Amino acid sequence: MADAIGIDELHYIAPTRRRGMRAAAAKYPRQVIATLWLLARKRPRVVFVQAPPSFASWVVALYAGLSGAIFVVDSHSDAFERSIWTRPAWLNRWVARRAATTITTNEHWAGSLRGWGASAVVVPSVPAQLEVGDPPPLPDGFNVAVVNTWGFDEPVAEVLEAAAELPEATFHITGRIDRATAYADRTPPNVRYTGFLSERIYNALLANADAVMCLTTRDHTMQNGACEAMAVGTPIVTSDWPMLREYFDEGTIHVDNTGSGIANGIRALIAEHPRYRAEVAALRERRQGEWEETRRRVIEIVTDRLGSGKRPKARIPRSVEADGP
């Protein structure tokens, strides 16, 4: 998004891979202070901030109120669903109403924002050219890349059940290898845990697999792995939620999150694989065109709030995107 919109500075404030309450207690206060210091030092006229964490947007709203700057919130699904980020509701709504706009992934959350009296722009995904490394070694037969982070909404056990029904396919499950030990006693021989992959190798796995599987048990949740599969032209298997069915309406098998449902979806994909591969390429081109229109809309909103009334001739002056604030 930064590249496409023309943001000339991208900041990750004190990023860390550590997770959990202890890590949060250590990093978030430091990120709040570092963000305020960065904003005070650079004095940007425009700030893009990612949420969650919700208080990242609170910090930016404070700066905007004091400086007269404008800001845009890039709000992911967790910002609307997880109680740790939705409270206090009155403050999040106040921030949303004062933002130039909030970017969100679907009309469901956009409707919530508009109900608060806030502006919203729907950006399901930002098409990108992914850097692909050397193809990973893949066995003969049908290979399925399973995009997995061991999140609570990912039906891993059901994927293993499906794999047991499909010995002719190999399932490559991404994510930290230490988390896989919990499933050791029910992992069939045609399942491979990849462990953490570098970006280029991960992209190569998606590009060279016969299908990319991205599942969630949560409605209204975009699947970035499916967007990455679309970018490299690989057919998609994803959960049968309305938002996912609407956005991935070609080149995709939509399944219920059960072992049999996933297995049946893979069988259907194998039976007509060339058609699905052709369709996902067409889907990529169509979504790219839609993104171009949305990109222009975001720039117009920012330009209007800046008061120029004209499309900017240069890049948007400054921005902050946050892994914390």
C-alpha positions as CSV (number, residue, x, y, z in Angstrom):
1,M,0.0,0.0,0.0
2,A,2.8,2.4,0.8
3,D,4.4,1.9,-2.6
4,A,1.0,2.1,-4.4
5,I,-0.2,5.3,-2.7
6,G,3.1,7.1,-2.8
7,I,4.1,7.1,0.9
8,D,7.7,8.1,1.0
9,E,8.5,7.1,4.6
10,L,7.6,3.8,6.2
11,H,8.3,3.3,9.9
12,Y,8.1,0.2,12.1
13,I,8.4,1.5,15.6
14,A,10.5,-0.9,17.8
15,P,9.3,-4.0,16.1
16,T,9.6,-7.4,17.7
17,R,8.5,-11.0,17.1
18,R,7.8,-11.5,20.7
19,R,4.1,-12.0,21.6
20,G,2.1,-12.3,24.7
21,M,1.3,-10.1,27.8
22,R,4.9,-9.9,29.0
23,A,6.1,-8.8,25.7
24,A,3.3,-6.3,25.4
25,A,4.0,-4.7,28.8
26,A,7.6,-4.2,27.7
27,K,7.2,-3.0,24.1
28,Y,4.0,-0.9,24.0
29,P,5.0,1.9,26.4
30,R,8.3,2.2,24.5
31,Q,6.5,2.3,21.2
32,V,4.1,5.0,22.4
33,I,7.0,7.2,23.4
34,A,9.0,6.5,20.3
35,T,6.0,7.2,18.0
36,L,5.3,10.6,19.7
37,W,9.0,11.5,19.5
38,L,9.1,10.6,15.8
39,L,6.0,12.6,15.0
40,A,7.2,15.6,17.0
41,R,10.5,15.5,15.2
42,K,9.3,15.1,11.7
43,R,6.0,17.0,11.9
44,P,4.3,15.2,9.0
45,R,1.1,16.7,7.5
46,V,-0.3,13.3,6.7
47,V,0.0,10.1,8.8
48,F,-1.1,6.6,7.9
49,V,-1.3,4.3,10.9
50,Q,-2.0,0.6,11.2
51,A,-4.4,-0.8,13.8
52,P,-4.4,-2.9,15.9
53,P,-3.0,-2.0,18.3
54,S,-5.7,0.5,18.7
55,F,-3.7,2.8,20.8
56,A,-1.4,3.4,17.8
57,S,-4.3,5.3,16.3
58,W,-5.0,7.1,19.6
59,V,-1.4,8.4,19.6
60,V,-1.6,9.6,16.0
61,A,-5.0,11.2,16.7
62,L,-3.4,13.1,19.6
63,Y,-0.6,14.3,17.4
64,A,-3.1,15.3,14.7
65,G,-5.2,17.3,17.2
66,L,-2.2,19.2,18.4
67,S,-0.6,19.8,15.0
68,G,-3.5,20.1,12.6
69,A,-2.2,17.1,10.6
70,I,-4.6,14.6,9.1
71,F,-4.4,10.9,9.5
72,V,-5.7,7.7,7.9
73,V,-6.2,4.5,9.9
74,D,-5.5,1.1,8.2
75,S,-7.7,-1.0,10.4
76,H,-7.6,-4.8,10.3
77,S,-10.3,-7.2,11.4
78,D,-8.9,-7.7,14.9
79,A,-9.5,-4.0,15.6
80,F,-13.2,-4.7,15.4
81,E,-13.4,-8.2,16.8
82,R,-11.0,-8.7,19.7
83,S,-12.0,-7.1,23.0
84,I,-8.5,-6.1,23.8
85,W,-8.6,-3.7,20.8
86,T,-12.2,-2.6,20.8
87,R,-12.2,-1.0,24.3
88,P,-12.9,1.7,25.2
89,A,-15.5,1.8,22.3
90,W,-16.2,5.5,22.8
91,L,-12.5,6.4,22.2
92,N,-12.1,4.2,19.1
93,R,-15.3,5.8,17.7
94,W,-14.0,9.3,18.4
95,V,-10.7,8.6,16.7
96,A,-12.5,7.1,13.7
97,R,-14.7,10.2,13.2
98,R,-11.7,12.4,13.2
99,A,-9.7,10.4,10.8
100,A,-9.7,11.4,7.1
101,T,-10.9,7.9,6.5
102,T,-10.4,4.4,7.8
103,I,-9.3,1.7,5.4
104,T,-10.8,-1.7,6.1
105,T,-11.1,-5.0,4.3
106,N,-14.9,-5.4,3.8
107,E,-18.3,-3.7,3.7
108,H,-19.3,-5.2,7.0
109,W,-16.7,-3.3,9.0
110,A,-17.1,-0.2,6.7
111,G,-20.8,-0.2,7.6
112,S,-19.9,-0.2,11.3
113,L,-17.6,2.8,10.7
114,R,-20.2,4.7,8.8
115,G,-22.7,4.0,11.5
116,W,-20.3,5.8,13.9
117,G,-20.3,8.8,11.6
118,A,-16.8,8.0,10.2
119,S,-15.5,7.8,6.7
120,A,-14.5,4.3,5.4
121,V,-12.8,2.9,2.3
122,V,-12.9,-0.8,1.5
123,V,-9.6,-2.3,0.4
124,P,-9.8,-6.1,0.5
125,S,-6.3,-6.4,-0.7
126,V,-3.5,-4.5,-2.4
127,P,-2.3,-6.4,-5.5
128,A,1.5,-6.8,-5.4
129,Q,4.4,-8.3,-7.4
130,L,5.9,-10.8,-5.0
131,E,9.6,-11.7,-5.1
132,V,9.9,-15.4,-5.7
133,G,13.0,-17.4,-4.9
134,D,14.1,-20.8,-6.2
135,P,11.3,-23.4,-6.2
136,P,11.3,-25.5,-3.1
137,P,11.6,-29.3,-3.6
138,L,8.1,-30.6,-4.1
139,P,7.2,-34.3,-4.4
140,D,5.3,-35.7,-7.4
141,G,1.6,-35.5,-7.3
142,F,-0.7,-32.7,-6.2
143,N,0.9,-30.2,-3.7
144,V,-1.2,-28.0,-1.4
145,A,0.5,-25.1,0.4
146,V,-1.4,-24.5,3.6
147,V,-0.9,-20.9,4.9
148,N,-0.9,-21.2,8.6
149,T,0.2,-19.2,11.6
150,W,-1.2,-21.4,14.4
151,G,-3.9,-18.8,15.0
152,F,-6.9,-19.6,17.1
153,D,-9.2,-19.3,14.0
154,E,-7.2,-21.8,11.8
155,P,-8.7,-25.3,11.7
156,V,-5.5,-27.2,11.6
157,A,-7.0,-30.5,13.0
158,E,-9.5,-30.5,10.2
159,V,-6.8,-30.0,7.6
160,L,-5.0,-33.0,8.9
161,E,-8.3,-35.0,8.7
162,A,-8.6,-34.0,5.1
163,A,-5.0,-34.9,4.3
164,A,-5.6,-38.4,5.7
165,E,-8.4,-38.8,3.2
166,L,-6.2,-37.7,0.3
167,P,-3.0,-39.7,0.2
168,E,-2.5,-38.6,-3.4
169,A,-1.9,-35.0,-2.3
170,T,0.9,-33.6,-0.2
171,F,0.0,-30.8,2.3
172,H,2.8,-28.3,3.2
173,I,1.8,-26.5,6.4
174,T,3.6,-23.3,7.1
175,G,4.3,-21.8,10.6
176,R,6.7,-22.3,13.4
177,I,7.8,-25.9,13.6
178,D,7.6,-26.0,17.5
179,R,3.8,-25.6,17.3
180,A,3.5,-28.7,15.2
181,T,4.4,-31.0,18.1
182,A,0.8,-30.7,19.4
183,Y,-0.4,-32.5,16.3
184,A,2.3,-35.1,16.1
185,D,0.1,-38.0,17.0
186,R,-2.5,-37.2,14.3
187,T,-0.3,-36.1,11.4
188,P,-0.6,-38.4,8.4
189,P,2.5,-39.2,6.3
190,N,1.5,-36.8,3.4
191,V,1.8,-33.7,5.6
192,R,5.0,-31.7,5.8
193,Y,5.5,-28.9,8.4
194,T,7.7,-26.3,6.7
195,G,8.7,-24.3,9.7
196,F,9.3,-20.6,9.3
197,L,10.1,-19.6,5.7
198,S,11.9,-16.6,4.4
199,E,9.7,-14.3,2.3
200,R,11.2,-15.4,-1.1
201,I,11.0,-19.1,-0.2
202,Y,7.5,-18.7,1.1
203,N,6.4,-17.0,-2.1
204,A,8.1,-19.7,-4.2
205,L,6.1,-22.4,-2.3
206,L,2.9,-20.6,-3.1
207,A,3.9,-20.1,-6.7
208,N,4.9,-23.7,-7.3
209,A,2.2,-25.4,-5.4
210,D,-0.9,-26.7,-7.2
211,A,-3.2,-25.0,-4.7
212,V,-2.9,-22.6,-1.8
213,M,-5.2,-23.2,1.2
214,C,-6.2,-20.4,3.6
215,L,-8.9,-21.2,6.1
216,T,-10.5,-19.3,9.0
217,T,-13.3,-20.0,11.4
218,R,-14.1,-16.3,11.7
219,D,-16.5,-14.5,9.4
220,H,-15.6,-11.0,8.0
221,T,-11.9,-12.0,8.0
222,M,-9.8,-11.4,4.9
223,Q,-7.2,-14.1,4.0
224,N,-3.9,-12.4,3.0
225,G,-2.5,-15.8,2.0
226,A,-5.3,-16.1,-0.6
227,C,-4.4,-12.7,-1.9
228,E,-0.8,-13.8,-2.2
229,A,-1.9,-17.0,-4.1
230,M,-3.9,-14.8,-6.5
231,A,-0.8,-12.6,-7.0
232,V,1.3,-15.6,-8.1
233,G,-1.5,-17.2,-10.1
234,T,-2.1,-20.3,-7.9
235,P,-5.7,-21.7,-7.4
236,I,-7.1,-21.0,-3.9
237,V,-9.0,-23.1,-1.3
238,T,-10.6,-20.9,1.3
239,S,-13.4,-21.0,3.8
240,D,-17.0,-20.5,2.7
241,W,-17.7,-17.1,4.2
242,P,-19.7,-14.5,2.3
243,M,-16.9,-12.0,2.1
244,L,-14.4,-14.6,0.9
245,R,-16.9,-16.0,-1.6
246,E,-17.6,-12.5,-2.9
247,Y,-13.9,-11.4,-3.3
248,F,-12.5,-14.7,-4.5
249,D,-15.2,-15.4,-7.0
250,E,-13.0,-17.1,-9.6
251,G,-10.2,-19.6,-9.4
252,T,-11.3,-20.6,-5.9
253,I,-12.9,-23.5,-4.1
254,H,-14.9,-22.5,-1.0
255,V,-15.2,-25.1,1.7
256,D,-16.7,-25.6,5.1
257,N,-14.1,-26.0,7.8
258,T,-14.5,-29.7,8.3
259,G,-12.2,-32.6,7.3
260,S,-14.6,-34.0,4.8
261,G,-15.5,-30.5,3.4
262,I,-11.9,-29.7,2.8
263,A,-11.1,-33.0,1.3
264,N,-14.1,-32.7,-1.1
265,G,-12.9,-29.2,-2.1
266,I,-9.5,-30.5,-3.0
267,R,-10.9,-33.3,-5.0
268,A,-13.0,-30.9,-7.0
269,L,-10.0,-28.7,-7.6
270,I,-7.9,-31.6,-8.8
271,A,-10.7,-32.7,-11.2
272,E,-10.7,-29.2,-13.0
273,H,-7.3,-27.8,-12.1
274,P,-6.5,-26.1,-15.5
275,R,-9.8,-24.2,-15.4
276,Y,-9.2,-23.0,-11.8
277,R,-5.6,-21.9,-12.8
278,A,-6.9,-19.9,-15.7
279,E,-9.7,-18.3,-13.6
280,V,-7.3,-17.2,-10.9
281,A,-5.2,-15.3,-13.4
282,A,-8.4,-13.5,-14.7
283,L,-9.3,-12.7,-11.1
284,R,-5.9,-11.2,-10.5
285,E,-6.3,-8.8,-13.5
286,R,-9.9,-7.8,-12.4
287,R,-8.9,-7.1,-8.8
288,Q,-5.9,-5.1,-10.0
289,G,-8.2,-2.8,-12.0
290,E,-10.5,-2.3,-9.0
291,W,-7.5,-1.5,-6.8
292,E,-6.4,1.3,-9.1
293,E,-9.8,3.0,-8.7
294,T,-9.6,2.6,-4.9
295,R,-6.1,3.9,-4.8
296,R,-7.1,7.0,-6.6
297,R,-10.0,7.5,-4.1
298,V,-7.7,7.3,-1.1
299,I,-5.4,9.9,-2.6
300,E,-8.4,12.1,-3.4
301,I,-9.6,11.9,0.2
302,V,-6.2,12.9,1.6
303,T,-5.9,15.7,-1.0
304,D,-9.3,17.1,-0.2
305,R,-8.6,17.1,3.6
306,L,-5.3,18.9,2.9
307,G,-7.4,21.6,1.4
308,S,-5.6,21.8,-2.0
309,G,-8.5,20.6,-4.0
310,K,-6.1,19.1,-6.5
311,R,-4.5,15.8,-7.0
312,P,-1.0,15.9,-5.4
313,K,1.9,16.3,-7.9
314,A,4.4,14.7,-5.6
315,R,4.3,11.9,-3.2
316,I,2.2,12.2,0.0
317,P,4.6,14.0,2.4
318,R,5.0,11.6,5.4
319,S,3.5,8.6,7.0
320,V,3.9,6.3,9.9
321,E,2.8,2.7,9.8
322,A,3.1,0.8,13.0
323,D,3.9,-2.7,14.2
324,G,3.1,-0.9,17.5
325,P,2.1,2.7,17.5
